[in-house]
């Protein structure tokens, strides 16, 4: 890599040595050609030539397709996370339901207004 950069600097120095002795018209034409080459280099690719066909295939849809693909991947990730959390919540509810069904409480206890508070206290004390 350093050899390439060094070669470029040396070539530039050699080319710059003769710049002052050039005719104005020649210097102007060289400047215009350089600007045209730089413009072509910076121009985005508008099409693709397929070997043997000779026609240009437009690639204008690629940035849009890339954006759509990114949005699609993000949407799939969000939906996957949502469903994962829903399954985890269902698993927690299943454990609570199993514990309640295995317990020997009368049905009237489930209708008691303080039952939810008791359930929360019981779950807090069992987790500690």
C-alpha positions as CSV (number, residue, x, y, z in Angstrom):
1,X,0.0,0.0,0.0
2,X,2.8,2.4,0.9
3,X,4.5,1.6,-2.4
4,X,1.4,2.6,-4.3
5,X,1.1,5.9,-2.5
6,X,4.8,6.6,-2.9
7,X,4.6,5.9,-6.6
8,X,1.6,8.2,-6.9
9,X,3.6,11.0,-5.2
10,X,6.6,10.5,-7.5
11,X,4.4,10.5,-10.6
12,X,2.7,13.7,-9.4
13,X,6.1,15.4,-8.8
14,X,7.3,14.5,-12.3
15,X,4.1,15.7,-13.9
16,X,4.2,18.9,-12.0
17,X,7.7,19.7,-13.1
18,X,6.6,20.6,-16.6
19,X,3.4,22.3,-15.8
20,X,4.8,25.8,-15.8
21,X,6.3,25.5,-19.3
22,X,2.9,24.4,-20.9
23,X,1.0,26.5,-23.2
24,X,-2.2,28.0,-21.7
25,X,-4.5,26.3,-24.2
26,X,-2.9,22.9,-23.5
27,X,-3.1,23.5,-19.7
28,X,-6.7,24.4,-20.0
29,X,-7.5,21.3,-22.1
30,X,-5.7,19.1,-19.6
31,X,-7.6,20.7,-16.7
32,X,-10.9,20.2,-18.5
33,X,-10.1,16.6,-19.2
34,X,-9.1,16.0,-15.6
35,X,-12.4,17.6,-14.4
36,X,-14.4,15.4,-16.8
37,X,-12.5,12.3,-15.6
38,X,-13.2,13.2,-12.0
39,X,-16.8,13.8,-12.8
40,X,-17.1,10.4,-14.4
41,X,-15.4,8.8,-11.5
42,X,-17.8,10.3,-8.9
43,X,-20.9,9.6,-11.0
44,X,-23.1,6.9,-9.5
45,X,-23.7,3.8,-11.5
46,X,-27.0,4.2,-13.3
47,X,-27.0,0.9,-15.1
48,X,-25.3,-2.4,-15.6
49,X,-24.1,-3.8,-18.9
50,X,-24.7,-7.5,-19.0
51,X,-22.0,-9.4,-21.0
52,X,-23.0,-10.3,-24.5
53,X,-26.4,-8.5,-24.4
54,X,-25.3,-4.9,-25.0
55,X,-28.3,-3.4,-23.2
56,X,-28.2,-1.5,-20.0
57,X,-30.2,-2.8,-17.1
58,X,-31.4,0.0,-14.8
59,X,-30.4,-0.3,-11.2
60,X,-32.5,2.6,-9.9
61,X,-34.6,0.2,-7.7
62,X,-31.6,-1.0,-5.7
63,X,-31.5,1.7,-3.0
64,X,-35.2,1.3,-2.5
65,X,-35.0,-2.5,-2.4
66,X,-32.2,-2.2,0.1
67,X,-34.3,0.1,2.3
68,X,-37.3,-2.2,2.0
69,X,-35.2,-5.2,2.9
70,X,-33.9,-3.4,6.0
71,X,-37.4,-2.4,7.1
72,X,-38.6,-6.0,6.5
73,X,-35.8,-7.4,8.6
74,X,-36.5,-4.9,11.4
75,X,-40.2,-5.7,11.3
76,X,-39.5,-9.4,11.5
77,X,-37.3,-8.8,14.5
78,X,-39.9,-6.7,16.2
79,X,-42.6,-9.2,15.6
80,X,-40.4,-12.0,16.8
81,X,-39.6,-10.2,20.0
82,X,-43.3,-9.4,20.6
83,X,-44.3,-13.1,20.2
84,X,-41.3,-14.2,22.3
85,X,-42.5,-11.9,25.1
86,X,-46.1,-13.1,24.7
87,X,-44.9,-16.8,25.1
88,X,-42.9,-15.9,28.2
89,X,-45.9,-14.2,29.7
90,X,-48.1,-17.2,28.9
91,X,-45.6,-19.5,30.6
92,X,-45.6,-17.3,33.7
93,X,-49.4,-17.3,33.7
94,X,-49.4,-21.1,33.3
95,X,-47.2,-21.5,36.4
96,X,-49.6,-19.3,38.4
97,X,-52.7,-21.1,37.1
98,X,-51.1,-24.5,37.9
99,X,-50.3,-23.4,41.4
100,X,-53.8,-22.1,41.9
101,X,-55.4,-25.2,40.6
102,X,-53.2,-27.5,42.7
103,X,-54.1,-25.4,45.9
104,X,-57.1,-26.5,48.0
105,X,-59.0,-23.2,48.0
106,X,-62.7,-23.1,47.9
107,X,-64.3,-21.4,44.9
108,X,-65.5,-18.5,47.0
109,X,-61.9,-17.5,47.7
110,X,-61.4,-16.7,44.0
111,X,-64.3,-14.3,44.2
112,X,-62.9,-12.5,47.2
113,X,-61.7,-8.9,46.5
114,X,-58.6,-9.2,48.5
115,X,-57.5,-12.4,46.8
116,X,-55.5,-10.6,44.2
117,X,-53.6,-8.7,46.9
118,X,-53.0,-11.9,48.8
119,X,-51.8,-13.6,45.6
120,X,-49.3,-10.8,45.0
121,X,-48.0,-10.9,48.6
122,X,-47.7,-14.7,48.4
123,X,-45.8,-14.5,45.2
124,X,-43.5,-11.8,46.6
125,X,-42.7,-13.8,49.7
126,X,-42.1,-17.0,47.8
127,X,-39.7,-15.3,45.4
128,X,-37.5,-14.1,48.3
